[in-house]
Amino acid sequence: MMHQHDKHAEGLGARFARFAKRCATSMGHPLAFGAALLIIVAWAVTGPLFAYSDTWQLVINTGTTIVTFLMVFLIQNTQNRDSSAIQLKLDELIRSTRGAHNALLDLEELTQEELNGFLRTYQRLADEGRKRVRQGSKDTGTPDISGGKTSKT
């Protein structure tokens, strides 16, 4: 049970996050697409009534611009939270997996050059694994990646 004080302590950020998620979910529903399509059809049908005037065109341009502008912020908020949740889940899997490299935790905070270094290491591991498979060997195991060098352990 939430007290009045708890509602205020919850903060604007949490309320906005819930609102953004509900909006993003509802806007992704087929009925929302149908409603948008219906609005566009109604606008197009009224074209002859307004002689395709500049005002008639301005109505749809302004409406779609406003909706798009607001939806960008709602969708970005939802994607940021979803991305953070996925990163945390992946970090927990890495952290809790025996033999996993803890250096791979929180990779999204690295510079592009640092990410490229890890990428090259894992591309090399994939190439070596494919070579082993082509030769009839297994490609399983936990190769050591410390120091940028790979050695089968």
DSSP file (Angstrom, degrees, kcal/mol; ACC not computed):
  #  RESIDUE AA STRUCTURE BP1 BP2  ACC     N-H-->O    O-->H-N    N-H-->O    O-->H-N    TCO  KAPPA ALPHA  PHI   PSI    X-CA   Y-CA   Z-CA
    1    1 A M              0   0    0      0, 0.0     2,-0.5     0, 0.0     0, 0.0   0.000 360.0 360.0 360.0 130.1    0.0    0.0    0.0
    2    2 A M        -     0   0    0      4,-0.0     2,-0.1     3,-0.0     0, 0.0  -0.802 360.0-145.9 -98.8 127.6    1.5    3.3   -1.0
    3    3 A H     >  -     0   0    0     -2,-0.5     4,-1.8     1,-0.1     3,-0.0  -0.426  28.7-107.2 -84.0 163.6    1.1    6.3    1.3
    4    4 A Q  H  > S+     0   0    0      1,-0.2     4,-1.5     2,-0.2     5,-0.2   0.889 121.9  52.4 -57.8 -40.9    0.7    9.9    0.1
    5    5 A H  H  > S+     0   0    0      1,-0.2     4,-2.4     2,-0.2    -1,-0.2   0.894 105.8  54.4 -62.9 -40.0    4.3   10.7    1.1
    6    6 A D  H  > S+     0   0    0      1,-0.2     4,-1.6     2,-0.2    -1,-0.2   0.865 103.4  56.2 -63.1 -36.3    5.6    7.7   -0.9
    7    7 A K  H  X S+     0   0    0     -4,-1.8     4,-0.7     1,-0.2    -1,-0.2   0.904 110.8  43.6 -62.3 -41.0    3.8    9.0   -4.0
    8    8 A H  H >< S+     0   0    0     -4,-1.5     3,-0.7     1,-0.2    -2,-0.2   0.878 112.5  52.5 -70.8 -36.8    5.7   12.3   -3.7
    9    9 A A  H 3< S+     0   0    0     -4,-2.4    -1,-0.2     1,-0.2    -2,-0.2   0.765  93.4  74.9 -68.9 -24.0    9.0   10.5   -2.9
   10   10 A E  H 3X S-     0   0    0     -4,-1.6     4,-0.5    -5,-0.2    -1,-0.2   0.873  95.8-148.0 -58.6 -38.8    8.5    8.4   -6.0
   11   11 A G  H <X  -     0   0    0     -3,-0.7     4,-1.7    -4,-0.7     5,-0.2   0.154  22.6 -83.0  91.0 156.6    9.5   11.3   -8.1
   12   12 A L  H  > S+     0   0    0      1,-0.2     4,-3.0     2,-0.2     5,-0.2   0.854 121.5  60.8 -63.3 -37.9    8.8   12.8  -11.5
   13   13 A G  H  > S+     0   0    0      1,-0.2     4,-2.3     2,-0.2    -1,-0.2   0.909 106.0  45.3 -59.6 -44.7   11.3   10.5  -13.2
   14   14 A A  H  X S+     0   0    0     -4,-0.5     4,-2.1     2,-0.2    -1,-0.2   0.902 114.6  48.0 -68.2 -40.5    9.5    7.3  -12.1
   15   15 A R  H  X S+     0   0    0     -4,-1.7     4,-2.5     2,-0.2    -2,-0.2   0.923 113.0  48.5 -65.6 -42.8    6.1    8.6  -13.1
   16   16 A F  H  X S+     0   0    0     -4,-3.0     4,-3.3     1,-0.2     5,-0.2   0.900 108.8  54.2 -63.9 -39.3    7.4    9.8  -16.5
   17   17 A A  H  X S+     0   0    0     -4,-2.3     4,-2.3    -5,-0.2    -1,-0.2   0.920 110.8  45.3 -61.0 -44.0    9.0    6.4  -17.1
   18   18 A R  H  X S+     0   0    0     -4,-2.1     4,-2.5     2,-0.2    -1,-0.2   0.924 114.9  48.2 -64.4 -43.9    5.7    4.6  -16.4
   19   19 A F  H  X S+     0   0    0     -4,-2.5     4,-2.7     1,-0.2    -2,-0.2   0.926 112.2  49.1 -61.1 -46.1    3.8    7.1  -18.6
   20   20 A A  H  X S+     0   0    0     -4,-3.3     4,-2.9     1,-0.2     5,-0.2   0.900 111.3  49.3 -62.0 -42.2    6.4    6.7  -21.4
   21   21 A K  H  X S+     0   0    0     -4,-2.3     4,-2.4    -5,-0.2    -1,-0.2   0.922 112.2  47.6 -65.4 -43.5    6.2    2.9  -21.3
   22   22 A R  H  X S+     0   0    0     -4,-2.5     4,-2.7     2,-0.2    -2,-0.2   0.923 114.5  47.1 -62.6 -43.6    2.4    2.9  -21.4
   23   23 A C  H  X S+     0   0    0     -4,-2.7     4,-3.0     2,-0.2     5,-0.2   0.935 112.6  48.3 -63.2 -46.8    2.5    5.4  -24.3
   24   24 A A  H  X S+     0   0    0     -4,-2.9     4,-1.1     1,-0.2    -1,-0.2   0.897 113.9  47.7 -62.3 -39.8    5.1    3.5  -26.3
   25   25 A T  H  < S+     0   0    0     -4,-2.4     3,-0.3    -5,-0.2     4,-0.2   0.935 115.2  44.1 -65.9 -46.1    3.2    0.2  -25.7
   26   26 A S  H >< S+     0   0    0     -4,-2.7     3,-1.2     1,-0.2     6,-0.4   0.877 111.4  53.2 -69.8 -35.9   -0.1    1.7  -26.8
   27   27 A M  H 3< S+     0   0    0     -4,-3.0    -1,-0.2     1,-0.3    -2,-0.2   0.737 105.9  55.3 -70.6 -20.8    1.3    3.5  -29.8
   28   28 A G  T 3< S+     0   0    0     -4,-1.1    -1,-0.3    -3,-0.3    -2,-0.2   0.465  86.6 106.5 -87.3  -1.9    2.8    0.3  -31.0
   29   29 A H  S X> S-     0   0    0     -3,-1.2     4,-1.6    -4,-0.2     3,-0.8  -0.486  80.4-121.8 -77.6 146.1   -0.6   -1.4  -30.9
   30   30 A P  H 3> S+     0   0    0      0, 0.0     4,-2.5     0, 0.0     5,-0.1   0.828 112.3  59.9 -56.9 -32.4   -2.3   -2.2  -34.2
   31   31 A L  H 3> S+     0   0    0      2,-0.2     4,-2.5     1,-0.2     5,-0.2   0.869 102.0  52.8 -64.7 -35.1   -5.3   -0.1  -33.1
   32   32 A A  H <> S+     0   0    0     -3,-0.8     4,-2.4    -6,-0.4    -1,-0.2   0.913 109.8  48.1 -65.6 -41.8   -3.0    3.0  -32.8
   33   33 A F  H  X S+     0   0    0     -4,-1.6     4,-2.7     2,-0.2    -2,-0.2   0.925 111.5  50.7 -62.1 -43.7   -1.8    2.4  -36.3
   34   34 A G  H  X S+     0   0    0     -4,-2.5     4,-2.5     1,-0.2    -2,-0.2   0.897 109.9  49.9 -60.5 -41.7   -5.4    2.0  -37.5
   35   35 A A  H  X S+     0   0    0     -4,-2.5     4,-2.2     2,-0.2    -1,-0.2   0.916 111.7  48.1 -64.4 -42.9   -6.4    5.3  -35.8
   36   36 A A  H  X S+     0   0    0     -4,-2.4     4,-2.1     2,-0.2    -2,-0.2   0.912 112.1  49.2 -63.5 -42.5   -3.5    7.1  -37.4
   37   37 A L  H  X S+     0   0    0     -4,-2.7     4,-2.5     1,-0.2    -2,-0.2   0.904 109.7  52.2 -63.1 -41.3   -4.4    5.7  -40.8
   38   38 A L  H  X S+     0   0    0     -4,-2.5     4,-2.7     1,-0.2    -2,-0.2   0.889 107.8  51.6 -62.0 -40.5   -8.0    6.7  -40.3
   39   39 A I  H  X S+     0   0    0     -4,-2.2     4,-2.4     2,-0.2    -1,-0.2   0.911 111.2  47.7 -62.6 -42.4   -6.9   10.3  -39.4
   40   40 A I  H  X S+     0   0    0     -4,-2.1     4,-2.7     2,-0.2    -2,-0.2   0.904 112.3  48.7 -67.2 -40.7   -4.9   10.5  -42.6
   41   41 A V  H  X S+     0   0    0     -4,-2.5     4,-2.7     2,-0.2    -2,-0.2   0.931 112.1  49.2 -63.8 -44.4   -7.7    9.1  -44.7
   42   42 A A  H  X S+     0   0    0     -4,-2.7     4,-1.7     1,-0.2    -2,-0.2   0.910 112.1  49.0 -61.0 -41.8  -10.2   11.6  -43.2
   43   43 A W  H  < S+     0   0    0     -4,-2.4     4,-0.5     1,-0.2    -2,-0.2   0.934 112.4  47.6 -62.0 -46.0   -7.7   14.4  -43.9
   44   44 A A  H >< S+     0   0    0     -4,-2.7     3,-1.1     1,-0.2    -2,-0.2   0.894 109.9  52.7 -63.8 -40.0   -7.2   13.3  -47.5
   45   45 A V  H 3< S+     0   0    0     -4,-2.7     4,-0.4     1,-0.3    -1,-0.2   0.835 106.2  53.9 -65.5 -32.5  -11.0   13.0  -48.0
   46   46 A T  T 3X S+     0   0    0     -4,-1.7     4,-1.5     1,-0.2    -1,-0.3   0.551  82.9  94.4 -80.0  -5.5  -11.5   16.5  -46.8
   47   47 A G  T X4>S+     0   0    0     -3,-1.1     5,-2.9    -4,-0.5     3,-0.6   0.923  84.6  46.2 -51.2 -52.7   -9.0   17.9  -49.3
   48   48 A P  G >45S+     0   0    0      0, 0.0     3,-1.1     0, 0.0    -1,-0.2   0.855 107.2  59.2 -62.6 -32.5  -11.6   18.7  -51.9
   49   49 A L  G 345S+     0   0    0     -4,-0.4    -2,-0.2     1,-0.3    -3,-0.1   0.853 114.9  35.8 -62.9 -33.0  -13.8   20.4  -49.3
   50   50 A F  G X<5S-     0   0    0     -4,-1.5     3,-1.5    -3,-0.6    -1,-0.3   0.193 112.6-117.4-104.8  14.6  -11.0   22.8  -48.5
   51   51 A A  T < 5 -     0   0    0     -3,-1.1    -4,-0.1     1,-0.3    -2,-0.1   0.817  61.4 -74.3  53.1  34.5   -9.8   23.0  -52.1
   52   52 A Y  T 3 <S-     0   0    0     -5,-2.9    -1,-0.3    -6,-0.2    -5,-0.1   0.864  83.0-178.4  50.4  40.8   -6.5   21.5  -51.0
   53   53 A S    <>  -     0   0    0     -3,-1.5     4,-1.9    -6,-0.3     5,-0.2  -0.069  42.8-107.6 -68.9 168.0   -5.7   24.9  -49.3
   54   54 A D  H  > S+     0   0    0      1,-0.2     4,-2.5     2,-0.2     5,-0.1   0.870 121.9  53.4 -62.6 -37.2   -2.5   25.8  -47.5
   55   55 A T  H  > S+     0   0    0      2,-0.2     4,-1.9     1,-0.2    -1,-0.2   0.910 105.9  52.9 -65.0 -41.6   -4.4   25.7  -44.2
   56   56 A W  H  > S+     0   0    0     -6,-0.2     4,-1.1     1,-0.2    -1,-0.2   0.907 113.4  43.5 -59.6 -42.9   -5.6   22.2  -45.0
   57   57 A Q  H  X S+     0   0    0     -4,-1.9     4,-2.2     1,-0.2    -2,-0.2   0.873 109.6  57.2 -69.3 -37.9   -2.0   21.1  -45.6
   58   58 A L  H  X S+     0   0    0     -4,-2.5     4,-3.0     1,-0.2     5,-0.3   0.848  99.2  60.9 -62.6 -35.0   -0.8   22.9  -42.5
   59   59 A V  H  X S+     0   0    0     -4,-1.9     4,-2.4     2,-0.2    -1,-0.2   0.950 110.5  37.9 -58.7 -51.6   -3.2   21.0  -40.3
   60   60 A I  H  X S+     0   0    0     -4,-1.1     4,-2.6     2,-0.2     5,-0.3   0.897 117.5  51.0 -70.4 -38.7   -1.7   17.6  -41.2
   61   61 A N  H  X S+     0   0    0     -4,-2.2     4,-1.9     2,-0.2    -2,-0.2   0.932 114.5  42.7 -64.0 -44.8    1.9   18.9  -41.2
   62   62 A T  H  X S+     0   0    0     -4,-3.0     4,-2.5    -5,-0.2     5,-0.2   0.930 115.3  49.7 -66.9 -45.2    1.6   20.6  -37.8
   63   63 A G  H  X S+     0   0    0     -4,-2.4     4,-2.3    -5,-0.3     5,-0.2   0.933 113.7  43.8 -60.2 -48.0   -0.3   17.6  -36.3
   64   64 A T  H  X S+     0   0    0     -4,-2.6     4,-2.5     1,-0.2    -1,-0.2   0.864 112.7  53.1 -68.9 -34.0    2.2   15.0  -37.4
   65   65 A T  H  X S+     0   0    0     -4,-1.9     4,-2.6    -5,-0.3    -1,-0.2   0.929 110.8  46.2 -64.9 -44.5    5.2   17.2  -36.5
   66   66 A I  H  X S+     0   0    0     -4,-2.5     4,-2.3     2,-0.2     5,-0.2   0.937 114.6  46.7 -63.8 -47.0    3.9   17.7  -32.9
   67   67 A V  H  X S+     0   0    0     -4,-2.3     4,-2.6    -5,-0.2    -2,-0.2   0.929 114.4  47.7 -61.7 -45.2    3.1   14.0  -32.5
   68   68 A T  H  X S+     0   0    0     -4,-2.5     4,-2.0     1,-0.2    -2,-0.2   0.924 110.3  52.2 -61.4 -45.3    6.5   13.0  -33.9
   69   69 A F  H  X S+     0   0    0     -4,-2.6     4,-1.0     1,-0.2    -1,-0.2   0.925 114.3  42.1 -57.8 -47.5    8.3   15.5  -31.7
   70   70 A L  H  X S+     0   0    0     -4,-2.3     4,-1.8     1,-0.2     3,-0.3   0.893 111.7  54.5 -69.0 -39.6    6.6   14.2  -28.5
   71   71 A M  H  X S+     0   0    0     -4,-2.6     4,-3.1     1,-0.2     5,-0.3   0.822  98.2  64.1 -66.4 -30.4    7.0   10.5  -29.5
   72   72 A V  H  X S+     0   0    0     -4,-2.0     4,-2.3     1,-0.2    -1,-0.2   0.931 106.5  43.4 -57.2 -45.1   10.7   10.9  -30.0
   73   73 A F  H  X S+     0   0    0     -4,-1.0     4,-2.2    -3,-0.3    -1,-0.2   0.898 115.1  48.3 -69.5 -40.5   11.1   11.7  -26.3
   74   74 A L  H  X S+     0   0    0     -4,-1.8     4,-2.1     2,-0.2    -2,-0.2   0.935 115.0  44.3 -65.4 -45.5    8.8    9.0  -25.1
   75   75 A I  H  X S+     0   0    0     -4,-3.1     4,-2.9     2,-0.2     5,-0.2   0.904 112.4  52.3 -67.1 -40.8   10.4    6.3  -27.3
   76   76 A Q  H  X S+     0   0    0     -4,-2.3     4,-2.7    -5,-0.3    -1,-0.2   0.916 109.6  49.7 -61.9 -42.4   13.9    7.4  -26.3
   77   77 A N  H  X S+     0   0    0     -4,-2.2     4,-2.1     2,-0.2    -1,-0.2   0.933 113.2  46.2 -60.5 -46.4   13.1    7.2  -22.6
   78   78 A T  H  X S+     0   0    0     -4,-2.1     4,-2.6     1,-0.2    -2,-0.2   0.917 113.8  48.0 -63.6 -44.0   11.6    3.7  -23.0
   79   79 A Q  H  X S+     0   0    0     -4,-2.9     4,-2.9     2,-0.2     5,-0.2   0.890 109.4  53.3 -65.7 -39.1   14.6    2.5  -25.1
   80   80 A N  H  X S+     0   0    0     -4,-2.7     4,-2.3    -5,-0.2    -1,-0.2   0.934 112.6  43.9 -60.4 -45.5   17.1    3.9  -22.7
   81   81 A R  H  X S+     0   0    0     -4,-2.1     4,-2.5     2,-0.2    -2,-0.2   0.919 114.9  48.4 -67.3 -42.9   15.4    2.0  -19.8
   82   82 A D  H  X S+     0   0    0     -4,-2.6     4,-2.4     1,-0.2    -2,-0.2   0.915 112.1  49.6 -62.7 -42.2   15.1   -1.2  -21.8
   83   83 A S  H  X S+     0   0    0     -4,-2.9     4,-2.6     1,-0.2    -2,-0.2   0.915 111.0  49.4 -63.4 -43.0   18.7   -1.0  -22.9
   84   84 A S  H  X S+     0   0    0     -4,-2.3     4,-2.4    -5,-0.2    -1,-0.2   0.909 111.0  49.9 -62.2 -42.0   19.9   -0.4  -19.3
   85   85 A A  H  X S+     0   0    0     -4,-2.5     4,-2.2     2,-0.2    -2,-0.2   0.914 111.8  47.7 -64.0 -42.7   17.8   -3.4  -18.1
   86   86 A I  H  X S+     0   0    0     -4,-2.4     4,-2.7     2,-0.2     5,-0.2   0.920 111.1  51.2 -64.1 -43.4   19.3   -5.6  -20.8
   87   87 A Q  H  X S+     0   0    0     -4,-2.6     4,-2.9     1,-0.2    -2,-0.2   0.914 110.3  49.3 -60.3 -42.8   22.8   -4.5  -20.0
   88   88 A L  H  X S+     0   0    0     -4,-2.4     4,-2.3     2,-0.2    -1,-0.2   0.902 111.0  49.5 -64.1 -40.4   22.3   -5.2  -16.4
   89   89 A K  H  X S+     0   0    0     -4,-2.2     4,-2.1     2,-0.2    -2,-0.2   0.926 113.4  46.2 -63.8 -44.1   20.9   -8.7  -17.1
   90   90 A L  H  X S+     0   0    0     -4,-2.7     4,-2.5     1,-0.2    -2,-0.2   0.914 111.4  52.0 -64.7 -41.7   23.9   -9.4  -19.4
   91   91 A D  H  X S+     0   0    0     -4,-2.9     4,-3.0     1,-0.2    -1,-0.2   0.899 109.2  50.6 -60.5 -39.7   26.3   -8.1  -16.8
   92   92 A E  H  X S+     0   0    0     -4,-2.3     4,-2.3     2,-0.2    -1,-0.2   0.895 109.4  50.5 -66.4 -39.1   24.8  -10.4  -14.2
   93   93 A L  H  X S+     0   0    0     -4,-2.1     4,-0.8     2,-0.2    -2,-0.2   0.919 113.7  45.0 -63.9 -42.3   25.1  -13.4  -16.5
   94   94 A I  H >< S+     0   0    0     -4,-2.5     3,-0.8     1,-0.2     6,-0.2   0.948 114.0  49.6 -63.6 -47.9   28.8  -12.5  -17.1
   95   95 A R  H 3< S+     0   0    0     -4,-3.0    -2,-0.2     1,-0.2    -1,-0.2   0.863 115.6  42.5 -59.6 -37.9   29.4  -11.9  -13.4
   96   96 A S  H 3< S+     0   0    0     -4,-2.3     2,-0.6    -5,-0.2    -1,-0.2   0.519  92.0  96.6 -92.1  -4.4   27.8  -15.2  -12.4
   97   97 A T  S X< S-     0   0    0     -4,-0.8     3,-1.9    -3,-0.8     2,-0.2  -0.762  77.7-124.6 -90.7 122.1   29.3  -17.4  -15.1
   98   98 A R  T 3  S+     0   0    0     -2,-0.6     3,-0.1     1,-0.3    -2,-0.1  -0.427  95.7  16.6 -64.5 131.4   32.3  -19.3  -13.9
   99   99 A G  T 3  S+     0   0    0      1,-0.3    -1,-0.3    -2,-0.2     2,-0.1   0.341  93.1 134.4  87.9  -6.2   35.3  -18.6  -16.3
  100  100 A A    <   -     0   0    0     -3,-1.9     2,-0.8    -6,-0.2    -1,-0.3  -0.392  63.5-108.9 -73.8 156.5   33.6  -15.5  -17.8
  101  101 A H    >   -     0   0    0      1,-0.2     3,-2.0    -3,-0.1     4,-0.1  -0.772  20.4-162.2 -91.6 110.4   35.7  -12.4  -18.2
  102  102 A N  G >  S+     0   0    0     -2,-0.8     3,-1.7     1,-0.3    -1,-0.2   0.687  85.3  76.8 -64.7 -17.1   34.6   -9.7  -15.8
  103  103 A A  G 3  S+     0   0    0      1,-0.3    -1,-0.3    -3,-0.0    -2,-0.0   0.696  85.5  64.4 -65.1 -16.7   36.5   -7.2  -18.0
  104  104 A L  G X  S+     0   0    0     -3,-2.0     3,-0.9   -13,-0.1    -1,-0.3   0.519  77.5 109.3 -86.0  -4.9   33.5   -7.5  -20.3
  105  105 A L  T <  S+     0   0    0     -3,-1.7   -17,-0.1     1,-0.2   -18,-0.0  -0.457  86.2   8.2 -66.6 142.2   31.2   -6.0  -17.7
  106  106 A D  T >  S+     0   0    0    -19,-0.2     3,-1.7    -2,-0.1    -1,-0.2   0.825  74.7 158.2  61.2  36.2   29.9   -2.5  -18.5
  107  107 A L  G X   +     0   0    0     -3,-0.9     3,-2.4     1,-0.3    -1,-0.1   0.797  61.5  74.3 -61.5 -28.6   31.4   -2.4  -22.1
  108  108 A E  G 3  S+     0   0    0      1,-0.3    -1,-0.3     7,-0.0    -2,-0.1   0.655  90.6  59.3 -62.6 -12.6   29.0    0.3  -23.1
  109  109 A E  G <  S+     0   0    0     -3,-1.7    -1,-0.3     2,-0.0    -2,-0.2   0.503  87.4  98.6 -91.9  -5.0   31.1    2.7  -21.1
  110  110 A L  S <  S-     0   0    0     -3,-2.4     2,-0.1    -4,-0.2    -4,-0.0  -0.339  80.5-102.9 -80.1 162.5   34.3    2.1  -23.1
  111  111 A T     >  -     0   0    0      1,-0.1     4,-2.3    -2,-0.1     5,-0.2  -0.362  35.1-107.1 -74.6 164.3   35.6    4.3  -25.9
  112  112 A Q  H  > S+     0   0    0      1,-0.2     4,-2.5     2,-0.2     5,-0.1   0.868 121.1  54.8 -62.2 -36.2   35.1    3.1  -29.4
  113  113 A E  H  > S+     0   0    0      2,-0.2     4,-1.7     1,-0.2    -1,-0.2   0.916 108.7  47.4 -64.2 -42.2   38.8    2.3  -29.6
  114  114 A E  H  > S+     0   0    0      2,-0.2     4,-1.8     1,-0.2    -2,-0.2   0.908 112.1  50.0 -65.5 -41.3   38.6    0.0  -26.6
  115  115 A L  H  X S+     0   0    0     -4,-2.3     4,-2.7     1,-0.2    -2,-0.2   0.905 107.3  54.9 -62.0 -41.1   35.5   -1.7  -28.0
  116  116 A N  H  X S+     0   0    0     -4,-2.5     4,-2.6     1,-0.2    -1,-0.2   0.866 104.5  54.8 -61.2 -36.0   37.3   -2.3  -31.3
  117  117 A G  H  X S+     0   0    0     -4,-1.7     4,-1.9     2,-0.2    -1,-0.2   0.937 111.1  43.4 -62.0 -47.1   40.1   -4.0  -29.3
  118  118 A F  H  X S+     0   0    0     -4,-1.8     4,-2.4     1,-0.2     5,-0.2   0.904 112.5  54.4 -63.0 -41.0   37.7   -6.4  -27.7
  119  119 A L  H  X S+     0   0    0     -4,-2.7     4,-2.4     1,-0.2    -2,-0.2   0.912 107.5  49.3 -60.9 -43.7   35.9   -6.9  -31.1
  120  120 A R  H  X S+     0   0    0     -4,-2.6     4,-2.3     2,-0.2    -1,-0.2   0.906 110.3  51.7 -62.3 -40.9   39.2   -7.8  -32.8
  121  121 A T  H  X S+     0   0    0     -4,-1.9     4,-2.1     1,-0.2    -2,-0.2   0.929 113.2  43.5 -61.6 -45.4   39.9  -10.4  -30.1
  122  122 A Y  H  X S+     0   0    0     -4,-2.4     4,-2.2     2,-0.2    -1,-0.2   0.821 111.3  53.8 -74.0 -30.2   36.5  -12.0  -30.4
  123  123 A Q  H  X S+     0   0    0     -4,-2.4     4,-2.5    -5,-0.2    -1,-0.2   0.897 109.1  50.0 -65.8 -39.0   36.7  -12.0  -34.2
  124  124 A R  H  X S+     0   0    0     -4,-2.3     4,-2.7     2,-0.2    -2,-0.2   0.911 110.0  50.4 -64.2 -42.6   40.0  -13.8  -33.9
  125  125 A L  H  X S+     0   0    0     -4,-2.1     4,-2.5     2,-0.2    -2,-0.2   0.911 111.0  48.9 -60.6 -42.5   38.5  -16.3  -31.6
  126  126 A A  H  X S+     0   0    0     -4,-2.2     4,-2.5     2,-0.2    -2,-0.2   0.913 111.3  49.3 -64.4 -42.7   35.6  -16.9  -34.0
  127  127 A D  H  X S+     0   0    0     -4,-2.5     4,-2.2     2,-0.2    -2,-0.2   0.927 112.4  47.6 -61.6 -45.2   38.0  -17.3  -36.9
  128  128 A E  H  X S+     0   0    0     -4,-2.7     4,-2.2     1,-0.2    -2,-0.2   0.900 111.6  51.1 -62.9 -40.5   40.1  -19.8  -34.9
  129  129 A G  H  X S+     0   0    0     -4,-2.5     4,-2.2     1,-0.2    -2,-0.2   0.908 109.4  49.2 -63.8 -42.6   37.0  -21.7  -33.9
  130  130 A R  H  X S+     0   0    0     -4,-2.5     4,-2.4     2,-0.2    -1,-0.2   0.885 109.8  52.5 -64.4 -37.7   35.7  -21.9  -37.5
  131  131 A K  H  X S+     0   0    0     -4,-2.2     4,-1.6     2,-0.2    -2,-0.2   0.924 109.5  49.3 -62.8 -43.2   39.2  -23.2  -38.6
  132  132 A R  H  <>S+     0   0    0     -4,-2.2     5,-3.0     1,-0.2    -2,-0.2   0.903 110.9  49.7 -63.0 -40.6   39.0  -25.9  -35.9
  133  133 A V  H ><5S+     0   0    0     -4,-2.2     3,-1.6     1,-0.2    -1,-0.2   0.916 108.8  52.0 -64.9 -42.7   35.6  -27.0  -37.0
  134  134 A R  H 3<5S+     0   0    0     -4,-2.4    -1,-0.2     1,-0.3    -2,-0.2   0.817 108.7  52.0 -62.1 -29.8   36.7  -27.2  -40.7
  135  135 A Q  T 3<5S-     0   0    0     -4,-1.6    -1,-0.3    -5,-0.2    -2,-0.2   0.428 124.5-105.5 -86.7   0.9   39.5  -29.4  -39.5
  136  136 A G  T < 5S+     0   0    0     -3,-1.6    -3,-0.2     1,-0.3     2,-0.1   0.533  80.9 124.1  89.6   6.2   37.1  -31.7  -37.7
  137  137 A S      < -     0   0    0     -5,-3.0    -1,-0.3    -6,-0.2     2,-0.2  -0.444  65.7 -99.2 -92.6 170.0   38.0  -30.5  -34.2
  138  138 A K        -     0   0    0     -2,-0.1    -1,-0.1    -3,-0.1    -3,-0.0  -0.567  18.1-157.0 -84.1 153.2   35.7  -29.0  -31.5
  139  139 A D        +     0   0    0     -2,-0.2     2,-0.1    -7,-0.1    -1,-0.1   0.084  56.3 112.5-115.8  22.9   35.6  -25.3  -31.0
  140  140 A T        +     0   0    0      2,-0.1     2,-0.2   -11,-0.1    -2,-0.1  -0.449  38.0  78.4 -90.9 167.9   34.4  -25.4  -27.4
  141  141 A G  S    S-     0   0    0     -2,-0.1    11,-0.0    12,-0.1    -2,-0.0  -0.729  79.6 -81.2 127.7-177.7   36.3  -24.3  -24.4
  142  142 A T        -     0   0    0     -2,-0.2    11,-0.1   -42,-0.0    -2,-0.1  -0.769  43.0-159.0-127.0  85.8   37.2  -21.1  -22.7
  143  143 A P        -     0   0    0      0, 0.0     2,-0.4     0, 0.0     9,-0.2  -0.325  23.3-114.3 -64.1 146.0   40.1  -19.5  -24.4
  144  144 A D  B     -A  151   0A   0      7,-2.8     7,-1.2     1,-0.1    -2,-0.0  -0.673  30.8-179.4 -81.0 132.5   42.1  -17.0  -22.3
  145  145 A I    >   +     0   0    0     -2,-0.4     3,-1.8     5,-0.2    -1,-0.1   0.289  32.5 134.7-113.1   8.3   41.9  -13.5  -23.7
  146  146 A S  G >  S+     0   0    0      1,-0.3     3,-1.2     2,-0.2    -2,-0.0  -0.313  75.8  12.0 -63.3 138.7   44.1  -11.8  -21.2
  147  147 A G  G 3  S-     0   0    0      1,-0.3    -1,-0.3     3,-0.0     3,-0.1   0.629 125.1 -77.0  71.9  13.3   46.6   -9.4  -22.7
  148  148 A G  G <  S+     0   0    0     -3,-1.8     2,-0.3     1,-0.3    -1,-0.3   0.409 106.5 113.8  79.8  -5.6   44.9   -9.6  -26.1
  149  149 A K    <   -     0   0    0     -3,-1.2     2,-0.5    -4,-0.0    -1,-0.3  -0.768  57.4-143.5 -99.7 146.6   46.4  -13.0  -26.8
  150  150 A T        +     0   0    0     -2,-0.3     2,-0.4    -5,-0.1    -5,-0.2  -0.916  22.9 168.4-110.9 134.2   44.3  -16.1  -27.0
  151  151 A S  B     -A  144   0A   0     -7,-1.2    -7,-2.8    -2,-0.5     2,-0.2  -0.988  38.5-111.4-142.0 136.5   45.4  -19.5  -25.8
  152  152 A K              0   0    0     -2,-0.4   -11,-0.1    -9,-0.2    -2,-0.0  -0.457 360.0 360.0 -69.7 128.5   43.2  -22.5  -25.4
  153  153 A T              0   0    0     -2,-0.2    -1,-0.2   -11,-0.1   -12,-0.1   0.368 360.0 360.0-118.8 360.0   42.6  -23.5  -21.8
